[in-house]
Amino acid sequence: MAIFYFNAKLLSRSAGHNAVAAAAYRSGARFKCARTGTVHNFRRKTEVQHSAIHVPDGSPSWTHDRSQLWNNAENSETRINAQLAREIVIGIPIELTSESRPALLDGFVREAFVSLGMIADYSIHDKAGNPHAHIMLTLREVSADGQGFGAKSRDWNNPGLVEKWRALWAEHANKMLAQQGHTVRIDHRSLTDQEIAGPATVHVGRDNGLNSDAVQERKDFNALIMVQRELARIKDEERAIHEQLTRITSDIIDLETTLSEALAERDQQGSGATGAPASETPAGIVLPGDADFTLTLPISRRRPLRPRHQAAQIITTTTEVTPTCSDF
């Protein structure tokens, strides 16, 4: 079942993050951080299905190179607690085919982030039962000379943007689900806004071999929550069907009552204005347009008389004669 998951956070030095290392891990690549001299090699990461960088029109060529892009982002920050990048982690509906995921992410990334002037670097991780995407976003605009990054755009930190991005992701994902013939949809709204009772699912996380039991517990918990929601949905459908049957039964009773009253009124009118009791035999129903009529036959039903000259005829022979039509 498709589940909505959207998590936005900031990567910062105070939390031990490094923009180059983050980009190497998410794309399954090997990069060297020019600032620290550390090589970050994640080429053995096999779950990376697809990676792409989308930039605003007119951006310099180095923005298309992942290593140069995030080394410049790392070098543009000098503070020990500097914010390096914004990361969006989204869950991809498991109903969608793997071939359709890049097109889905391309459309969403361009509309949500690149349209605002950000550079977006995303990677799709094809993890069994949990396909998802990591989107790294720059916090600074490209400098006027195109040699690096300039000032940070404070407008990109507007909290209202996150809710807008959540709704936009649900819109893009649901559109793709509809195109592929699926009826399931994801909803970016909170459980309260959706009027869904009960706890929310939890993020399962990565199984590193040491936390397998905890990961399995979270999976079991999520499975239980989804079963409870499905039962609640079935109960809601049952109540709706019961209400519909109640309305239909009420309509049938009303129709039967109206028909009985109409038949009673017809019988009363057929008994005459004098108040004479109506016949015990039910009167036939006269349809609109019916009327009494008489049929005048063009030929009389009376037997034709014989001509007078035949009346005086005497048969003297005793031979039996077969009568003809004229004898009648």
ZAMARGU-4260 file (C-alpha; in steps of 0.2 Angstrom, whole numbers, plus 5000, padded with zeros to 4 digits):
<rodrens>
0) 5000/5000/5000 | 5007/5017/4995 | 5012/5027/5010 | 5016/5046/5011 | 5033/5050/5018
5) 5042/5067/5016 | 5056/5073/5028 | 5065/5089/5026 | 5081/5093/5036 | 5097/5103/5035
10) 5114/5096/5034 | 5126/5106/5046 | 5144/5105/5052 | 5138/5106/5070 | 5130/5089/5067
15) 5145/5082/5059 | 5139/5083/5041 | 5150/5086/5026 | 5142/5091/5009 | 5154/5081/4998
20) 5152/5065/5009 | 5133/5066/5009 | 5133/5068/4990 | 5145/5053/4988 | 5135/5042/4999
25) 5118/5046/4991 | 5124/5044/4973 | 5135/5029/4977 | 5151/5038/4970 | 5169/5042/4976
30) 5173/5060/4979 | 5187/5069/4988 | 5183/5084/4999 | 5195/5098/4995 | 5192/5107/5011
35) 5197/5092/5023 | 5207/5081/5010 | 5196/5066/5015 | 5191/5053/5001 | 5173/5047/5003
40) 5171/5031/4993 | 5153/5023/4992 | 5155/5014/4975 | 5150/4998/4983 | 5133/5005/4987
45) 5122/4995/4975 | 5105/5001/4979 | 5107/5018/4969 | 5095/5016/4954 | 5097/5033/4946
50) 5105/5050/4950 | 5103/5067/4942 | 5106/5086/4944 | 5094/5099/4939 | 5100/5117/4938
55) 5091/5134/4934 | 5093/5140/4916 | 5110/5149/4913 | 5120/5140/4927 | 5138/5137/4924
60) 5145/5120/4918 | 5152/5116/4935 | 5135/5115/4943 | 5132/5099/4933 | 5147/5090/4940
65) 5142/5083/4957 | 5160/5083/4964 | 5163/5101/4960 | 5145/5107/4965 | 5147/5101/4983
70) 5165/5105/4985 | 5160/5123/4980 | 5146/5122/4992 | 5157/5115/5006 | 5170/5129/5003
75) 5158/5143/5003 | 5154/5140/5021 | 5167/5145/5034 | 5158/5144/5051 | 5160/5128/5061
80) 5141/5127/5063 | 5137/5132/5045 | 5122/5125/5036 | 5129/5116/5021 | 5113/5110/5011
85) 5095/5105/5013 | 5090/5087/5011 | 5073/5080/5006 | 5069/5062/5009 | 5053/5056/5001
90) 5046/5038/5000 | 5041/5032/4982 | 5025/5022/4981 | 5029/5004/4979 | 5015/5002/4966
95) 5025/5013/4953 | 5037/5004/4941 | 5055/5007/4943 | 5056/5014/4925 | 5044/5028/4930
100) 5053/5034/4945 | 5066/5045/4936 | 5052/5054/4926 | 5042/5057/4942 | 5057/5064/4951
105) 5062/5075/4937 | 5045/5083/4936 | 5044/5086/4954 | 5061/5093/4957 | 5060/5105/4943
110) 5043/5112/4949 | 5047/5112/4967 | 5065/5118/4969 | 5073/5123/4952 | 5059/5135/4948
115) 5064/5145/4964 | 5083/5145/4959 | 5089/5131/4969 | 5101/5117/4962 | 5094/5100/4965
120) 5104/5084/4966 | 5093/5068/4968 | 5097/5050/4969 | 5084/5036/4969 | 5088/5021/4980
125) 5079/5005/4975 | 5078/4997/4991 | 5067/4981/4993 | 5050/4986/5000 | 5056/5004/5003
130) 5060/5013/4987 | 5064/5031/4991 | 5074/5047/4985 | 5087/5058/4993 | 5086/5076/4986
135) 5100/5088/4991 | 5097/5106/4988 | 5109/5121/4988 | 5106/5135/5001 | 5116/5148/4991
140) 5113/5156/4973 | 5127/5155/4961 | 5138/5171/4961 | 5136/5184/4948 | 5153/5179/4940
145) 5148/5161/4940 | 5164/5155/4949 | 5156/5149/4964 | 5141/5153/4976 | 5136/5170/4982
150) 5124/5175/4996 | 5111/5163/5004 | 5093/5165/4999 | 5083/5168/5016 | 5067/5165/5006
155) 5071/5147/5004 | 5070/5145/5023 | 5052/5150/5023 | 5043/5136/5033 | 5028/5137/5022
160) 5038/5130/5008 | 5039/5113/5016 | 5020/5111/5017 | 5019/5117/4999 | 5032/5104/4993
165) 5023/5090/5003 | 5007/5094/4994 | 5016/5095/4977 | 5024/5079/4979 | 5008/5070/4983
170) 5000/5078/4967 | 5015/5072/4956 | 5014/5055/4964 | 4996/5053/4963 | 4996/5058/4945
175) 5008/5045/4941 | 4998/5032/4950 | 4983/5036/4940 | 4992/5035/4924 | 4998/5018/4928
180) 4980/5012/4932 | 4982/5012/4951 | 4967/5017/4962 | 4978/5020/4978 | 4983/5037/4982
185) 4994/5046/4995 | 4989/5060/5006 | 5001/5074/5012 | 4989/5079/5026 | 4991/5074/5044
190) 4980/5060/5051 | 4970/5073/5061 | 4966/5083/5045 | 4961/5066/5036 | 4950/5062/5051
195) 4960/5046/5054 | 4961/5040/5072 | 4976/5030/5079 | 4994/5032/5079 | 5005/5036/5064
200) 5018/5024/5056 | 5036/5026/5061 | 5051/5027/5050 | 5059/5010/5048 | 5077/5016/5045
205) 5092/5007/5038 | 5097/4989/5044 | 5115/4990/5048 | 5116/4973/5055 | 5117/4979/5073
210) 5099/4986/5074 | 5090/4972/5065 | 5078/4968/5080 | 5073/4986/5081 | 5071/4988/5062
215) 5060/4972/5063 | 5049/4979/5077 | 5046/4995/5068 | 5041/4985/5052 | 5029/4975/5063
220) 5022/4990/5071 | 5019/4999/5054 | 5011/4983/5047 | 4999/4983/5062 | 4994/5001/5060
225) 4991/4998/5041 | 4979/4983/5046 | 4970/4994/5058 | 4967/5007/5045 | 4961/4994/5033
230) 4949/4988/5045 | 4943/5005/5049 | 4941/5008/5031 | 4930/4992/5029 | 4919/4997/5043
235) 4917/5014/5036 | 4911/5006/5019 | 4900/4995/5029 | 4891/5009/5038 | 4889/5018/5021
240) 4881/5003/5013 | 4870/5001/5028 | 4864/5019/5027 | 4861/5017/5008 | 4851/5001/5011
245) 4841/5011/5025 | 4837/5025/5013 | 4832/5013/4999 | 4820/5003/5011 | 4812/5020/5016
250) 4809/5025/4998 | 4801/5008/4995 | 4790/5010/5009 | 4785/5027/5004 | 4781/5021/4986
255) 4771/5006/4993 | 4761/5018/5004 | 4758/5030/4989 | 4752/5016/4978 | 4740/5009/4991
260) 4732/5026/4994 | 4730/5028/4975 | 4722/5011/4973 | 4710/5015/4987 | 4705/5032/4980
265) 4702/5024/4963 | 4691/5010/4971 | 4681/5023/4980 | 4678/5033/4965 | 4673/5018/4955
270) 4659/5014/4968 | 4649/5029/4962 | 4644/5045/4970 | 4629/5038/4979 | 4640/5029/4991
275) 4635/5012/4985 | 4647/4998/4990 | 4659/4994/4977 | 4659/4977/4969 | 4669/4963/4978
280) 4678/4959/4961 | 4692/4971/4960 | 4690/4983/4945 | 4702/4982/4931 | 4715/4995/4930
285) 4711/5008/4916 | 4727/5014/4908 | 4728/5032/4902 | 4720/5033/4884 | 4709/5019/4887
290) 4690/5022/4883 | 4674/5012/4880 | 4670/5009/4862 | 4658/4999/4851 | 4661/4990/4835
295) 4649/4991/4821 | 4651/4976/4810 | 4650/4980/4791 | 4640/4963/4788 | 4624/4958/4798
300) 4625/4943/4809 | 4607/4938/4804 | 4605/4923/4793 | 4600/4928/4775 | 4582/4924/4769
305) 4580/4912/4755 | 4572/4920/4739 | 4553/4918/4737 | 4555/4907/4721 | 4565/4894/4731
310) 4552/4893/4745 | 4539/4886/4733 | 4551/4873/4725 | 4546/4855/4728 | 4559/4841/4728
315) 4551/4826/4720 | 4566/4815/4719 | 4571/4804/4733 | 4590/4805/4729 | 4600/4813/4742
320) 4606/4830/4736 | 4621/4838/4744 | 4616/4856/4750 | 4625/4870/4742 | 4629/4887/4749
325) 4614/4895/4741 | 4603/4883/4753 | 4608/4893/4768
</rodrens>
